[in-house]
Amino acid sequence: MGRKLKTIPLTQAEFKKNIQTLGSKLQKIEYLNYTKVVLQKKLKEYKKNEGKNNILLQKMVDFAESEINRLEELNFTIGIVSPPDIEKQYLVNTVIEKYDHQWKNTLKLQHDLITSNEFIDLDHKNSKLINKGAAGEIDDTFEANAYYLLKQEPPKGWDTKRSNTGNSQTLFKKQIPKKIEKSSYKVIFPILIFLIFVIYLSNYYTEKKREEASSDELILKSQKIVPEPFQKKEAYGQILEKYKLSIITEPKSAKVRILNIKPVFKQGIELIPRKYILEVTNISDRVVFDIIITNRDVTKNVFFRKTKSYPNGDNYVGVIIDGKRYGKGLLIQANGAKYNGDWKDDKENGQGTHNLANGNKYIGEFKDGKRHGQGKLTYSDGDKYEGEYKDGKLNGRGTYTWNDGKKYVGEYKDGLKNGQGTYTFSDGRKYFGRFKDGKQNGKGTFTYLNGTKYSGEWKDGVMAEKKNR
C-alpha cells in the first residue's frame, strides 16, 4: 500500500472513518483484512478472560467481513491480489476457502503470483505486471485480472464486457487481425498481370495459326490443289488469294449466315479457299448446306417454296438451290405417289414420308434417294415391317408381321431373313434358330402347340436331324 493504516479502531464509527480515508479498493480490502485479523486475536484473548467488551469486537469483525464481501463483488468476482506483507498468507487462505470449489486451478496460479515479490510491487514503476500490461504482453487471464485490480482498467490488448445478468464484468483478449505485408502485393500483383498477359497472347496466336492451317489444309487436300508435299509447303508460304461469295435468295428478305467463321455475311464477301457452312432462313423455313471455294468466285441461288414441274409430269414444291431440290420439299409424282421430307442434291436425304402408288406407305430415313436407316413400311394388304434398312432393302434387325398373324423377329440381309431369329406361325407354333436366305438353316428349336420341342440341324427349311425333348 502506498499508504498504510496500522491504527486499530476502538469503535465502529472510527473503523468506517479510517476506511474512507483510503483511496483504492485494494487498500481498503488490505486494511479490512489486517484489522479483522487483529480484532479476532483480541476477541479470542478477551473470551479467555471472560469479558472486556466482547460484543463490540464481534460486531466490528462482522462489519469487516461484510465490507470485504461487498468490495469483492464490486471487483467482478476476480481474484484478490495482496501485497507481499505479513498478512499475505492469511489473505491467500481466505480467498482459497471462499472460491475453492470453482477456482482451484486459478488459485494455484494466484498463490504462485502473490508469493512472488518480484512480479507484483505496489509501487507501479517497479511492478513487472504493470509494465507487462502496459506493453500489451499479457496473455494469461489471471494476470489480466490482477492488472485490472491494480490499475482499474484492462491491460493493453484486452477489453471488458458485462455479463448477461449485468451484475459483473469479465475480461477478454481482443482479436487483432494480422497485418498483411503490403510490400508483397507490390511484387506479386505485377508478376501475376504479366503472366496472364503472356498466356493470353500465346493462346491467341496458337489458335489463330491452328485455324488458318487447318482451314487451308482441308481445302488444299479435298480439292487436290497441291498434290505434292513440297508444293504444299510453297503454298503455305504464299498469301492465299481471296474469292467472292454471293447468295441470291427468293424472297430477297431471306437471311444468310456463315456458321463456321466469325465475319458477318454480306454480298460479295471475300473469302480464302476452304469449306463453308451456310444457313439461309425465311420465316419458318430454313436450309443448311455446304460450299467449297477453290479458285474462283462462287454464286448460289436459293429459292424458298419454289414450284418446279418436270417433263414426266412430276411436280415439286419446296427449297431449290441452283436448280436442285434441297431442304424441305414435297414431290407429287405423275402416278399418284408422294414424298414429303428432306432433300439434298436433288435426292431424298434425311427424314421423310413416302406414299407409294400401290398403297404402301414408308415413314423413316432416306439416303441418296433410297430407304436407309430406321423405318416403318406398311403394305396395302396389312403386312408391316419395322426395323433397319440399307440401300433400299431390309438389312439389320427388324420385325415383320403378316396380316394372317405370322410374325418374324430377327436379323435381315439384302431383304431376306438371315442370322438369328424367331418365327411364329399363325397357329402358335414357333421356330427359334438360324436362318439363311429366308429359310431355316443351322441349329434351331421347333416348339409345337402341346409344348413338345424338337432341336437339331436344319437345311433349306427342313429339319435334317432332330432330337425329342
NUGUNU-369466 format. One record per residue (C-alpha): residue number from 1; residue in three letters; x, y, z. Coordinates in steps of 0.2 Angstrom, whole numbers, padded with zeros to 4 digits, always signed. Layout:
! NUGUNU-369466
<NUM,"ala",<X,Y,Z>>
...
! end
This chain:
! NUGUNU-369466
<1,"met",<+0000,+0000,+0000>>
<2,"gly",<+0007,+0017,-0004>>
<3,"arg",<+0000,+0022,+0012>>
<4,"lys",<-0004,+0010,+0027>>
<5,"leu",<-0015,+0012,+0042>>
<6,"lys",<-0010,+0002,+0056>>
<7,"thr",<-0021,+0010,+0069>>
<8,"ile",<-0034,-0002,+0077>>
<9,"pro",<-0051,+0007,+0078>>
<10,"leu",<-0059,+0007,+0095>>
<11,"thr",<-0077,+0010,+0089>>
<12,"gln",<-0086,+0005,+0073>>
<13,"ala",<-0088,+0024,+0068>>
<14,"glu",<-0069,+0026,+0069>>
<15,"phe",<-0067,+0010,+0059>>
<16,"lys",<-0078,+0017,+0045>>
<17,"lys",<-0069,+0034,+0045>>
<18,"asn",<-0052,+0025,+0043>>
<19,"ile",<-0059,+0015,+0028>>
<20,"gln",<-0065,+0031,+0020>>
<21,"thr",<-0048,+0039,+0021>>
<22,"leu",<-0041,+0025,+0009>>
<23,"gly",<-0040,+0028,-0010>>
<24,"ser",<-0041,+0012,-0019>>
<25,"lys",<-0052,-0003,-0016>>
<26,"leu",<-0036,-0014,-0014>>
<27,"gln",<-0030,-0003,+0000>>
<28,"lys",<-0047,-0004,+0008>>
<29,"ile",<-0048,-0023,+0007>>
<30,"glu",<-0030,-0024,+0014>>
<31,"tyr",<-0034,-0013,+0029>>
<32,"leu",<-0050,-0023,+0032>>
<33,"asn",<-0042,-0040,+0032>>
<34,"tyr",<-0027,-0033,+0043>>
<35,"thr",<-0039,-0025,+0056>>
<36,"lys",<-0051,-0041,+0056>>
<37,"val",<-0036,-0052,+0060>>
<38,"val",<-0030,-0041,+0074>>
<39,"leu",<-0048,-0039,+0081>>
<40,"gln",<-0051,-0058,+0080>>
<41,"lys",<-0035,-0061,+0090>>
<42,"lys",<-0041,-0049,+0104>>
<43,"leu",<-0058,-0057,+0104>>
<44,"lys",<-0050,-0074,+0107>>
<45,"glu",<-0040,-0067,+0121>>
<46,"tyr",<-0055,-0057,+0129>>
<47,"lys",<-0065,-0073,+0128>>
<48,"lys",<-0052,-0082,+0138>>
<49,"asn",<-0053,-0068,+0151>>
<50,"glu",<-0072,-0068,+0151>>
<51,"gly",<-0077,-0050,+0147>>
<52,"lys",<-0070,-0034,+0141>>
<53,"asn",<-0082,-0029,+0128>>
<54,"asn",<-0083,-0045,+0118>>
<55,"ile",<-0099,-0039,+0109>>
<56,"leu",<-0092,-0023,+0102>>
<57,"leu",<-0077,-0033,+0095>>
<58,"gln",<-0088,-0046,+0087>>
<59,"lys",<-0098,-0033,+0078>>
<60,"met",<-0083,-0024,+0071>>
<61,"val",<-0076,-0041,+0065>>
<62,"asp",<-0093,-0044,+0056>>
<63,"phe",<-0093,-0027,+0049>>
<64,"ala",<-0075,-0030,+0042>>
<65,"glu",<-0081,-0046,+0034>>
<66,"ser",<-0097,-0038,+0026>>
<67,"glu",<-0086,-0024,+0019>>
<68,"ile",<-0074,-0036,+0012>>
<69,"asn",<-0088,-0046,+0003>>
<70,"arg",<-0095,-0030,-0004>>
<71,"leu",<-0079,-0024,-0011>>
<72,"glu",<-0075,-0041,-0018>>
<73,"glu",<-0092,-0041,-0028>>
<74,"leu",<-0088,-0024,-0035>>
<75,"asn",<-0071,-0031,-0041>>
<76,"phe",<-0082,-0043,-0053>>
<77,"thr",<-0078,-0059,-0044>>
<78,"ile",<-0060,-0059,-0050>>
<79,"gly",<-0046,-0065,-0038>>
<80,"ile",<-0039,-0053,-0024>>
<81,"val",<-0021,-0048,-0026>>
<82,"ser",<-0012,-0044,-0010>>
<83,"pro",<+0004,-0036,-0007>>
<84,"pro",<+0019,-0045,+0000>>
<85,"asp",<+0017,-0041,+0018>>
<86,"ile",<+0015,-0050,+0034>>
<87,"glu",<-0004,-0053,+0031>>
<88,"lys",<-0001,-0061,+0014>>
<89,"gln",<-0003,-0079,+0019>>
<90,"tyr",<-0019,-0076,+0029>>
<91,"leu",<-0027,-0067,+0014>>
<92,"val",<-0022,-0081,+0002>>
<93,"asn",<-0030,-0094,+0014>>
<94,"thr",<-0046,-0083,+0015>>
<95,"val",<-0048,-0082,-0004>>
<96,"ile",<-0044,-0101,-0006>>
<97,"glu",<-0058,-0105,+0006>>
<98,"lys",<-0071,-0095,-0002>>
<99,"tyr",<-0068,-0100,-0020>>
<100,"asp",<-0060,-0117,-0019>>
<101,"his",<-0075,-0126,-0027>>
<102,"gln",<-0073,-0116,-0044>>
<103,"trp",<-0056,-0108,-0044>>
<104,"lys",<-0044,-0122,-0040>>
<105,"asn",<-0033,-0121,-0055>>
<106,"thr",<-0034,-0102,-0055>>
<107,"leu",<-0030,-0100,-0036>>
<108,"lys",<-0014,-0111,-0039>>
<109,"leu",<-0008,-0098,-0051>>
<110,"gln",<-0014,-0084,-0039>>
<111,"his",<-0004,-0091,-0025>>
<112,"asp",<+0012,-0093,-0035>>
<113,"leu",<+0010,-0075,-0041>>
<114,"ile",<+0006,-0067,-0024>>
<115,"thr",<+0021,-0076,-0016>>
<116,"ser",<+0032,-0068,-0030>>
<117,"asn",<+0039,-0052,-0023>>
<118,"glu",<+0047,-0048,-0039>>
<119,"phe",<+0031,-0049,-0050>>
<120,"ile",<+0019,-0038,-0041>>
<121,"asp",<+0025,-0022,-0032>>
<122,"leu",<+0013,-0009,-0026>>
<123,"asp",<+0024,+0004,-0032>>
<124,"his",<+0018,+0004,-0051>>
<125,"lys",<+0035,+0009,-0058>>
<126,"asn",<+0044,-0006,-0051>>
<127,"ser",<+0030,-0018,-0055>>
<128,"lys",<+0033,-0031,-0068>>
<129,"leu",<+0015,-0035,-0070>>
<130,"ile",<+0011,-0016,-0073>>
<131,"asn",<+0025,-0014,-0086>>
<132,"lys",<+0019,-0030,-0095>>
<133,"gly",<+0001,-0025,-0096>>
<134,"ala",<+0006,-0008,-0102>>
<135,"ala",<+0016,-0016,-0116>>
<136,"gly",<+0002,-0027,-0121>>
<137,"glu",<+0012,-0043,-0117>>
<138,"ile",<-0001,-0051,-0105>>
<139,"asp",<-0009,-0067,-0112>>
<140,"asp",<-0015,-0075,-0096>>
<141,"thr",<-0032,-0071,-0089>>
<142,"phe",<-0027,-0071,-0071>>
<143,"glu",<-0013,-0059,-0075>>
<144,"ala",<-0025,-0048,-0084>>
<145,"asn",<-0037,-0048,-0069>>
<146,"ala",<-0023,-0044,-0057>>
<147,"tyr",<-0018,-0029,-0068>>
<148,"tyr",<-0036,-0023,-0069>>
<149,"leu",<-0037,-0023,-0049>>
<150,"leu",<-0021,-0013,-0048>>
<151,"lys",<-0025,-0001,-0062>>
<152,"gln",<-0044,-0001,-0063>>
<153,"glu",<-0043,-0003,-0082>>
<154,"pro",<-0039,-0018,-0093>>
<155,"pro",<-0022,-0021,-0100>>
<156,"lys",<-0017,-0016,-0117>>
<157,"gly",<-0025,-0029,-0130>>
<158,"trp",<-0039,-0033,-0118>>
<159,"asp",<-0057,-0027,-0115>>
<160,"thr",<-0071,-0029,-0103>>
<161,"lys",<-0089,-0035,-0106>>
<162,"arg",<-0104,-0035,-0095>>
<163,"ser",<-0112,-0052,-0091>>
<164,"asn",<-0130,-0057,-0096>>
<165,"thr",<-0136,-0053,-0078>>
<166,"gly",<-0127,-0036,-0078>>
<167,"asn",<-0120,-0039,-0061>>
<168,"ser",<-0102,-0042,-0066>>
<169,"gln",<-0089,-0039,-0080>>
<170,"thr",<-0076,-0051,-0087>>
<171,"leu",<-0060,-0048,-0096>>
<172,"phe",<-0057,-0054,-0114>>
<173,"lys",<-0042,-0053,-0126>>
<174,"lys",<-0046,-0043,-0142>>
<175,"gln",<-0043,-0052,-0158>>
<176,"ile",<-0031,-0042,-0168>>
<177,"pro",<-0030,-0046,-0186>>
<178,"lys",<-0013,-0050,-0193>>
<179,"lys",<-0006,-0036,-0204>>
<180,"ile",<-0003,-0041,-0221>>
<181,"glu",<+0013,-0035,-0229>>
<182,"lys",<+0009,-0023,-0242>>
<183,"ser",<+0026,-0024,-0250>>
<184,"ser",<+0022,-0042,-0255>>
<185,"tyr",<+0007,-0036,-0265>>
<186,"lys",<+0018,-0024,-0274>>
<187,"val",<+0029,-0038,-0280>>
<188,"ile",<+0016,-0052,-0284>>
<189,"phe",<+0002,-0041,-0292>>
<190,"pro",<+0013,-0035,-0307>>
<191,"ile",<+0020,-0053,-0310>>
<192,"leu",<+0003,-0060,-0310>>
<193,"ile",<-0004,-0047,-0323>>
<194,"phe",<+0012,-0050,-0334>>
<195,"leu",<+0009,-0069,-0333>>
<196,"ile",<-0010,-0068,-0338>>
<197,"phe",<-0005,-0056,-0352>>
<198,"val",<+0008,-0069,-0359>>
<199,"ile",<-0004,-0083,-0358>>
<200,"tyr",<-0017,-0074,-0367>>
<201,"leu",<-0006,-0069,-0381>>
<202,"ser",<+0001,-0087,-0383>>
<203,"asn",<-0017,-0094,-0384>>
<204,"tyr",<-0022,-0081,-0396>>
<205,"tyr",<-0008,-0084,-0409>>
<206,"thr",<-0009,-0103,-0407>>
<207,"glu",<-0027,-0103,-0410>>
<208,"lys",<-0026,-0091,-0425>>
<209,"lys",<-0012,-0102,-0433>>
<210,"arg",<-0022,-0118,-0430>>
<211,"glu",<-0037,-0111,-0438>>
<212,"glu",<-0028,-0105,-0453>>
<213,"ala",<-0018,-0120,-0455>>
<214,"ser",<-0032,-0132,-0453>>
<215,"ser",<-0044,-0122,-0465>>
<216,"asp",<-0031,-0121,-0479>>
<217,"glu",<-0026,-0139,-0477>>
<218,"leu",<-0044,-0145,-0478>>
<219,"ile",<-0047,-0136,-0494>>
<220,"leu",<-0030,-0140,-0502>>
<221,"lys",<-0032,-0159,-0498>>
<222,"ser",<-0050,-0160,-0503>>
<223,"gln",<-0048,-0151,-0519>>
<224,"lys",<-0030,-0158,-0523>>
<225,"ile",<-0024,-0140,-0527>>
<226,"val",<-0007,-0145,-0521>>
<227,"pro",<-0004,-0164,-0525>>
<228,"glu",<+0014,-0165,-0519>>
<229,"pro",<+0021,-0162,-0502>>
<230,"phe",<+0034,-0149,-0507>>
<231,"gln",<+0021,-0139,-0517>>
<232,"lys",<+0011,-0139,-0501>>
<233,"lys",<+0025,-0130,-0492>>
<234,"glu",<+0026,-0117,-0505>>
<235,"ala",<+0008,-0114,-0504>>
<236,"tyr",<+0008,-0111,-0486>>
<237,"gly",<+0022,-0098,-0488>>
<238,"gln",<+0011,-0088,-0500>>
<239,"ile",<-0003,-0077,-0496>>
<240,"leu",<-0019,-0086,-0502>>
<241,"glu",<-0030,-0076,-0514>>
<242,"lys",<-0047,-0072,-0509>>
<243,"tyr",<-0063,-0075,-0519>>
<244,"lys",<-0081,-0068,-0519>>
<245,"leu",<-0096,-0077,-0512>>
<246,"ser",<-0114,-0071,-0517>>
<247,"ile",<-0130,-0079,-0512>>
<248,"ile",<-0146,-0074,-0522>>
<249,"thr",<-0162,-0078,-0512>>
<250,"glu",<-0180,-0078,-0516>>
<251,"pro",<-0188,-0069,-0507>>
<252,"lys",<-0175,-0056,-0506>>
<253,"ser",<-0179,-0054,-0487>>
<254,"ala",<-0171,-0071,-0483>>
<255,"lys",<-0156,-0070,-0471>>
<256,"val",<-0139,-0078,-0474>>
<257,"arg",<-0126,-0083,-0461>>
<258,"ile",<-0109,-0092,-0462>>
<259,"leu",<-0109,-0104,-0447>>
<260,"asn",<-0091,-0108,-0446>>
<261,"ile",<-0082,-0091,-0447>>
<262,"lys",<-0085,-0075,-0437>>
<263,"pro",<-0087,-0062,-0451>>
<264,"val",<-0105,-0057,-0455>>
<265,"phe",<-0110,-0062,-0472>>
<266,"lys",<-0113,-0048,-0485>>
<267,"gln",<-0115,-0050,-0504>>
<268,"gly",<-0098,-0051,-0512>>
<269,"ile",<-0089,-0056,-0496>>
<270,"glu",<-0071,-0061,-0500>>
<271,"leu",<-0065,-0077,-0493>>
<272,"ile",<-0050,-0088,-0494>>
<273,"pro",<-0051,-0106,-0502>>
<274,"arg",<-0059,-0118,-0490>>
<275,"lys",<-0076,-0126,-0485>>
<276,"tyr",<-0090,-0115,-0478>>
<277,"ile",<-0107,-0120,-0470>>
<278,"leu",<-0121,-0108,-0475>>
<279,"glu",<-0138,-0106,-0467>>
<280,"val",<-0152,-0097,-0476>>
<281,"thr",<-0169,-0094,-0467>>
<282,"asn",<-0185,-0087,-0472>>
<283,"ile",<-0198,-0085,-0458>>
<284,"ser",<-0202,-0103,-0453>>
<285,"asp",<-0191,-0111,-0467>>
<286,"arg",<-0173,-0115,-0465>>
<287,"val",<-0160,-0123,-0476>>
<288,"val",<-0141,-0128,-0471>>
<289,"phe",<-0129,-0133,-0485>>
<290,"asp",<-0110,-0133,-0488>>
<291,"ile",<-0100,-0124,-0502>>
<292,"ile",<-0082,-0126,-0506>>
<293,"ile",<-0072,-0111,-0513>>
<294,"thr",<-0057,-0117,-0523>>
<295,"asn",<-0050,-0105,-0536>>
<296,"arg",<-0065,-0094,-0542>>
<297,"asp",<-0079,-0083,-0536>>
<298,"val",<-0095,-0093,-0531>>
<299,"thr",<-0113,-0088,-0533>>
<300,"lys",<-0128,-0098,-0526>>
<301,"asn",<-0146,-0096,-0529>>
<302,"val",<-0158,-0101,-0515>>
<303,"phe",<-0177,-0101,-0518>>
<304,"phe",<-0190,-0105,-0505>>
<305,"arg",<-0207,-0113,-0509>>
<306,"lys",<-0202,-0114,-0527>>
<307,"thr",<-0213,-0124,-0538>>
<308,"lys",<-0205,-0134,-0552>>
<309,"ser",<-0213,-0145,-0565>>
<310,"tyr",<-0204,-0160,-0573>>
<311,"pro",<-0206,-0167,-0591>>
<312,"asn",<-0213,-0184,-0584>>
<313,"gly",<-0227,-0175,-0575>>
<314,"asp",<-0220,-0174,-0558>>
<315,"asn",<-0222,-0158,-0548>>
<316,"tyr",<-0211,-0152,-0534>>
<317,"val",<-0214,-0138,-0521>>
<318,"gly",<-0200,-0133,-0509>>
<319,"val",<-0182,-0126,-0507>>
<320,"ile",<-0172,-0126,-0523>>
<321,"ile",<-0153,-0122,-0523>>
<322,"asp",<-0145,-0119,-0541>>
<323,"gly",<-0160,-0129,-0549>>
<324,"lys",<-0158,-0144,-0537>>
<325,"arg",<-0171,-0149,-0523>>
<326,"tyr",<-0163,-0146,-0506>>
<327,"gly",<-0170,-0145,-0488>>
<328,"lys",<-0189,-0147,-0485>>
<329,"gly",<-0200,-0151,-0500>>
<330,"leu",<-0215,-0160,-0507>>
<331,"leu",<-0214,-0171,-0523>>
<332,"ile",<-0231,-0176,-0531>>
<333,"gln",<-0227,-0189,-0545>>
<334,"ala",<-0237,-0192,-0560>>
<335,"asn",<-0243,-0210,-0555>>
<336,"gly",<-0250,-0203,-0538>>
<337,"ala",<-0235,-0207,-0527>>
<338,"lys",<-0230,-0193,-0515>>
<339,"tyr",<-0214,-0189,-0505>>
<340,"asn",<-0214,-0176,-0491>>
<341,"gly",<-0197,-0173,-0482>>
<342,"asp",<-0179,-0169,-0483>>
<343,"trp",<-0169,-0167,-0499>>
<344,"lys",<-0151,-0165,-0503>>
<345,"asp",<-0143,-0163,-0520>>
<346,"asp",<-0160,-0167,-0529>>
<347,"lys",<-0162,-0183,-0520>>
<348,"glu",<-0172,-0189,-0504>>
<349,"asn",<-0160,-0187,-0490>>
<350,"gly",<-0165,-0187,-0471>>
<351,"gln",<-0182,-0190,-0463>>
<352,"gly",<-0197,-0192,-0475>>
<353,"thr",<-0214,-0200,-0478>>
<354,"his",<-0216,-0209,-0495>>
<355,"asn",<-0234,-0214,-0500>>
<356,"leu",<-0232,-0226,-0515>>
<357,"ala",<-0244,-0228,-0529>>
<358,"asn",<-0248,-0246,-0525>>
<359,"gly",<-0254,-0241,-0507>>
<360,"asn",<-0239,-0245,-0497>>
<361,"lys",<-0233,-0231,-0485>>
<362,"tyr",<-0215,-0229,-0478>>
<363,"ile",<-0210,-0217,-0464>>
<364,"gly",<-0192,-0216,-0460>>
<365,"glu",<-0174,-0212,-0465>>
<366,"phe",<-0168,-0209,-0483>>
<367,"lys",<-0150,-0208,-0491>>
<368,"asp",<-0147,-0204,-0509>>
<369,"gly",<-0165,-0207,-0514>>
<370,"lys",<-0166,-0224,-0505>>
<371,"arg",<-0173,-0231,-0489>>
<372,"his",<-0158,-0231,-0477>>
<373,"gly",<-0158,-0232,-0458>>
<374,"gln",<-0173,-0234,-0446>>
<375,"gly",<-0190,-0235,-0455>>
<376,"lys",<-0208,-0242,-0455>>
<377,"leu",<-0216,-0249,-0470>>
<378,"thr",<-0235,-0253,-0470>>
<379,"tyr",<-0241,-0263,-0485>>
<380,"ser",<-0258,-0261,-0493>>
<381,"asp",<-0263,-0279,-0489>>
<382,"gly",<-0260,-0276,-0470>>
<383,"asp",<-0242,-0283,-0468>>
<384,"lys",<-0230,-0272,-0458>>
<385,"tyr",<-0211,-0271,-0456>>
<386,"glu",<-0202,-0260,-0444>>
<387,"gly",<-0183,-0260,-0442>>
<388,"glu",<-0167,-0256,-0451>>
<389,"tyr",<-0164,-0253,-0470>>
<390,"lys",<-0149,-0252,-0481>>
<391,"asp",<-0148,-0246,-0499>>
<392,"gly",<-0167,-0248,-0500>>
<393,"lys",<-0168,-0266,-0493>>
<394,"leu",<-0171,-0274,-0476>>
<395,"asn",<-0154,-0275,-0468>>
<396,"gly",<-0151,-0277,-0449>>
<397,"arg",<-0163,-0281,-0435>>
<398,"gly",<-0182,-0279,-0438>>
<399,"thr",<-0199,-0286,-0435>>
<400,"tyr",<-0211,-0292,-0449>>
<401,"thr",<-0229,-0295,-0446>>
<402,"trp",<-0241,-0304,-0458>>
<403,"asn",<-0259,-0300,-0460>>
<404,"asp",<-0263,-0318,-0456>>
<405,"gly",<-0254,-0317,-0439>>
<406,"lys",<-0237,-0324,-0443>>
<407,"lys",<-0223,-0315,-0436>>
<408,"tyr",<-0204,-0314,-0438>>
<409,"val",<-0192,-0305,-0426>>
<410,"gly",<-0174,-0306,-0430>>
<411,"glu",<-0160,-0302,-0442>>
<412,"tyr",<-0161,-0297,-0461>>
<413,"lys",<-0149,-0296,-0475>>
<414,"asp",<-0152,-0290,-0493>>
<415,"gly",<-0171,-0291,-0490>>
<416,"leu",<-0171,-0309,-0483>>
<417,"lys",<-0171,-0317,-0466>>
<418,"asn",<-0153,-0320,-0462>>
<419,"gly",<-0145,-0324,-0445>>
<420,"gln",<-0153,-0327,-0428>>
<421,"gly",<-0172,-0325,-0427>>
<422,"thr",<-0189,-0331,-0421>>
<423,"tyr",<-0203,-0336,-0432>>
<424,"thr",<-0220,-0338,-0425>>
<425,"phe",<-0234,-0347,-0435>>
<426,"ser",<-0252,-0341,-0436>>
<427,"asp",<-0257,-0356,-0426>>
<428,"gly",<-0245,-0353,-0412>>
<429,"arg",<-0231,-0365,-0417>>
<430,"lys",<-0214,-0357,-0415>>
<431,"tyr",<-0196,-0359,-0423>>
<432,"phe",<-0181,-0351,-0414>>
<433,"gly",<-0164,-0353,-0423>>
<434,"arg",<-0153,-0349,-0438>>
<435,"phe",<-0159,-0343,-0455>>
<436,"lys",<-0151,-0341,-0472>>
<437,"asp",<-0158,-0333,-0487>>
<438,"gly",<-0175,-0333,-0480>>
<439,"lys",<-0176,-0351,-0474>>
<440,"gln",<-0171,-0361,-0458>>
<441,"asn",<-0153,-0366,-0459>>
<442,"gly",<-0142,-0372,-0445>>
<443,"lys",<-0146,-0376,-0427>>
<444,"gly",<-0164,-0372,-0422>>
<445,"thr",<-0178,-0377,-0410>>
<446,"phe",<-0196,-0381,-0415>>
<447,"thr",<-0210,-0379,-0402>>
<448,"tyr",<-0227,-0387,-0405>>
<449,"leu",<-0244,-0382,-0398>>
<450,"asn",<-0243,-0396,-0385>>
<451,"gly",<-0226,-0390,-0378>>
<452,"thr",<-0216,-0403,-0387>>
<453,"lys",<-0199,-0396,-0393>>
<454,"tyr",<-0188,-0403,-0406>>
<455,"ser",<-0170,-0397,-0408>>
<456,"gly",<-0157,-0401,-0421>>
<457,"glu",<-0149,-0396,-0438>>
<458,"trp",<-0160,-0388,-0452>>
<459,"lys",<-0156,-0386,-0470>>
<460,"asp",<-0166,-0376,-0483>>
<461,"gly",<-0181,-0375,-0471>>
<462,"val",<-0181,-0394,-0467>>
<463,"met",<-0175,-0402,-0451>>
<464,"ala",<-0161,-0414,-0456>>
<465,"glu",<-0158,-0421,-0439>>
<466,"lys",<-0169,-0419,-0424>>
<467,"lys",<-0169,-0424,-0405>>
<468,"asn",<-0185,-0426,-0395>>
<469,"arg",<-0185,-0416,-0378>>
! end
